[in-house]
Amino acid sequence: MAAKLKEKPSVVFYEYNWAYQVTHVNKGKAFGTLASLIENYVIKNADVVVTRNASLKNELQLRGARRIVVIPLTFDEDVFRPGIDFTELKEKYGIRDEKILMFVGRLHPVKRLDLLLRAVQQLDQKYKLFIVGTGTLENELKEMAESLGVADRVLFTGAVPYSEVPKFMNLADLMVMTSSIEGQPSVLIEALSCGTPAVGTNVFGIRDTIEEEVTGYLASDDPSDIAEKISKALENEELPHMCRSVALKNYSNKMCIAKEKALFEELLSGH
């Protein structure tokens, strides 16, 4: 509305379906209706909507966006890289020869970490699951790990400094994400840049980031299928060799910044 009043071009960055999350994840149908009205107004009236992947672009087309530009999220390739020493983490958490599974993010209902805990309960491999982050579900998830009999294999680290995250990603053999919806998960891109493959549920955002049998595997929301894909990924020794090159090819800082700069220059030029 401000852009219209000032007769200026407007650019909206569309990361994920906020109205869907409010309605179906946070269980707020009344507020979800208001969120949908706001979101639809913004999408239809922006001069340009910048989004992150093909799935989100298709959704925006259905919702009436006038112009859509796809510019992926990027990352700092000098910070998120392979070869970072994680000896200190191994000593701190008593890691020996276990396979390391890793989740990094908010402990929020949209992440569906209950599915992940039920999946790892079914694994035959010797593993440790790191849950890095904090949120409203932390105590509930700890209780669930106890009830499932996996508490000795699940480590809740709480919040960690952002500067430490690359160490955790290098420690990991596999990133796992079981969300119900994502935009484009930066955690997966950063993990790929560290040479760490991923398993994720076949939903918006995750399926646009994981390349099947190249950087990881997609799974349904069945814990048995998630467990099967985790085992398959851990056994595939080729996956880590592809991850860094895929991250640099698709999400390089230089490429994404150049696309944003070109878009803003075009709009500011009046064309």
Secondary structure, DSSP 8 states (H G I E B T S, - for coil): -HHHHHT---EEEE-S-HHHIIIIIS--HHHHHHHHHHHHHHHHH-SEEEESSHHHHHHHHHTT-S-EEE------TTTS-TT---HHHHHHHT-SS-EEEEEES---GGG-HHHHHHHHTT--S-EEEEEEB--TTHHHHHHHHHHHT-GGGEEEEE---GGGHHHHHHH-SEEEE--S--S--HHHHHHHHTT--EEEESSTTTTTTS-BTTTEEEE-S-HHHHHHHHHHHHH-TTHHHHHHHHHHHHH-HHHHHHHHHHHHHHHHTT-
